[in-house]
Amino acid sequence: MGYKKKIFVSYDYTNDKHYKNLLLAWDANRLFDFSIHDHSADVGINSSNAGAIKSVLSRYINEATYFLVIIGPKTHKSQWVKWEIEKAVELGKRIVAVKTDRENTSPSELYGVGASWAMSFTYQSIVDAIANA
């Protein structure tokens, strides 16, 4: 049995959790040869709890082999996603950007960091983007 890639998933909690749930379902059904970990935060990035959450998220991002960000229609506005991308870059993670629709605006933090891109949310495009990361 081969080594399973450990993937941290970043996404807009309010608008794109169904895409994260689909990834978790694919992972549970063993379609992927990697392990997805869900560590989402449903609090404001500037809330009183943010420091503790950032500490935990930093640890999970650091433990991951890959950092996968789901890019939905409003992801570019998410302060948490922006922070998570910046942390992944700081930690030298392999970054995979997956658009739910080709027309979605990407967070500017993804440009110039060597991200591997999937321009649609399909099993094969995501597997290919991870393989190329």
C-alpha positions as CSV (number, residue, x, y, z in Angstrom):
1,M,0.0,0.0,0.0
2,G,1.4,3.4,-1.0
3,Y,1.8,6.5,1.0
4,K,-1.4,8.6,1.4
5,K,-1.0,12.3,0.7
6,K,-2.4,14.4,3.5
7,I,-4.4,17.4,2.3
8,F,-5.6,20.5,4.1
9,V,-8.7,21.9,2.5
10,S,-9.3,25.6,2.5
11,Y,-12.7,27.0,1.4
12,D,-15.4,29.6,1.9
13,Y,-17.3,28.0,4.8
14,T,-20.5,29.9,4.2
15,N,-20.8,29.3,0.4
16,D,-18.7,26.3,-0.5
17,K,-18.9,23.6,2.2
18,H,-20.9,21.3,-0.1
19,Y,-17.8,21.1,-2.3
20,K,-15.7,20.2,0.7
21,N,-18.2,17.6,1.6
22,L,-17.9,16.1,-1.9
23,L,-14.2,15.8,-1.4
24,L,-14.7,14.1,1.9
25,A,-17.2,11.7,0.3
26,W,-14.7,10.9,-2.4
27,D,-12.0,10.3,0.3
28,A,-14.4,8.1,2.3
29,N,-15.2,6.0,-0.7
30,R,-11.5,5.6,-1.5
31,L,-11.6,7.2,-4.9
32,F,-8.6,9.3,-3.9
33,D,-5.3,7.9,-2.9
34,F,-5.0,10.7,-0.3
35,S,-6.4,11.7,3.0
36,I,-8.5,14.9,3.4
37,H,-8.7,16.7,6.7
38,D,-11.5,19.1,7.5
39,H,-10.5,21.8,9.9
40,S,-12.9,24.7,9.1
41,A,-13.4,27.8,11.2
42,D,-16.9,29.3,11.5
43,V,-15.8,32.5,13.3
44,G,-14.6,35.9,12.1
45,I,-10.9,36.2,11.5
46,N,-10.7,39.2,13.8
47,S,-12.9,37.7,16.6
48,S,-11.5,37.1,20.1
49,N,-11.2,33.4,19.3
50,A,-9.2,34.0,16.1
51,G,-5.8,33.7,17.7
52,A,-6.4,30.2,19.1
53,I,-8.0,29.1,15.8
54,K,-5.1,30.4,13.8
55,S,-2.7,28.5,16.0
56,V,-4.6,25.2,15.4
57,L,-5.0,25.9,11.7
58,S,-1.3,26.6,11.4
59,R,-0.5,23.2,12.9
60,Y,-2.9,21.4,10.6
61,I,-1.5,23.2,7.5
62,N,2.0,22.4,8.6
63,E,1.2,18.7,9.0
64,A,-0.3,18.5,5.5
65,T,1.5,17.4,2.4
66,Y,-0.7,19.6,0.2
67,F,-2.8,22.7,0.7
68,L,-6.0,22.6,-1.5
69,V,-8.1,25.6,-1.8
70,I,-11.6,25.4,-3.3
71,I,-12.4,28.6,-5.3
72,G,-16.1,29.3,-5.4
73,P,-17.8,32.5,-6.5
74,K,-17.1,34.4,-3.3
75,T,-13.8,32.8,-2.1
76,H,-11.7,35.8,-3.1
77,K,-13.6,37.8,-0.4
78,S,-12.9,35.3,2.5
79,Q,-10.3,36.7,4.9
80,W,-9.9,33.2,6.4
81,V,-9.0,31.7,3.0
82,K,-6.6,34.5,2.3
83,W,-4.9,34.0,5.7
84,E,-4.7,30.2,5.1
85,I,-3.1,30.7,1.7
86,E,-0.6,33.0,3.1
87,K,0.2,30.5,5.9
88,A,0.6,27.7,3.4
89,V,3.0,29.7,1.3
90,E,4.9,30.7,4.5
91,L,5.2,27.0,5.4
92,G,6.3,26.0,1.9
93,K,3.3,23.7,1.1
94,R,2.4,22.4,-2.3
95,I,-0.6,24.4,-3.3
96,V,-3.5,23.1,-5.4
97,A,-6.2,25.6,-6.5
98,V,-9.5,24.1,-7.6
99,K,-12.1,26.3,-9.2
100,T,-15.8,25.3,-8.9
101,D,-16.3,27.3,-12.1
102,R,-13.7,28.6,-14.5
103,E,-15.1,32.2,-14.2
104,N,-14.7,32.4,-10.4
105,T,-12.3,35.1,-9.3
106,S,-9.2,33.7,-7.6
107,P,-7.8,35.1,-4.4
108,S,-4.8,37.2,-5.4
109,E,-2.6,35.4,-2.8
110,L,-2.6,32.4,-5.2
111,Y,-0.8,34.2,-8.0
112,G,3.0,33.7,-8.3
113,V,3.2,31.0,-5.6
114,G,3.6,28.0,-8.0
115,A,0.1,26.7,-7.5
116,S,-1.2,23.8,-9.5
117,W,-4.6,24.5,-11.0
118,A,-7.8,22.6,-11.6
119,M,-10.1,24.8,-13.6
120,S,-13.2,22.7,-12.9
121,F,-14.4,20.7,-9.9
122,T,-14.2,17.2,-11.3
123,Y,-12.5,14.1,-9.9
124,Q,-10.0,13.9,-12.7
125,S,-9.1,17.6,-12.8
126,I,-8.4,17.6,-9.1
127,V,-6.4,14.4,-9.2
128,D,-4.3,15.8,-12.1
129,A,-3.7,19.1,-10.3
130,I,-2.5,17.3,-7.2
131,A,-0.3,15.1,-9.3
132,N,1.2,18.2,-10.8
133,A,1.7,20.1,-7.6
